[in-house]
């Protein structure tokens, strides 16, 4: 993937470099919006997956079974939320930028 990690890519570019990265991140995150509601994804993907996990003999994860059941019981409420694709570990090491500080990739 082209680019340098954000940490190195904005080195010696001051506030101007950070501003370009911030604007570029905004453009990237706008593309993460997928739908007004999450109901189809929850019905077709999340609920079946959580039900399958809940049905397994969980061994060490048994302590989390109550939390899992609680989450399953709240899925109808969650289905009203917008559906987004997100990166939950975004930091200056897993964002790649080009020489102009525009984002070229998100990695993990």
Secondary structure, DSSP 8 states (H G I E B T S, - for coil): --SEEHHHHTTT-HHHHHHHHHHHHHHHHHTTEEES--HHHIIIIIHHHHHHHHHS--GGGGGGHHHHHHHHHTHHHHTTS-EE---TT--TTSEEE-TTS-EEEE--
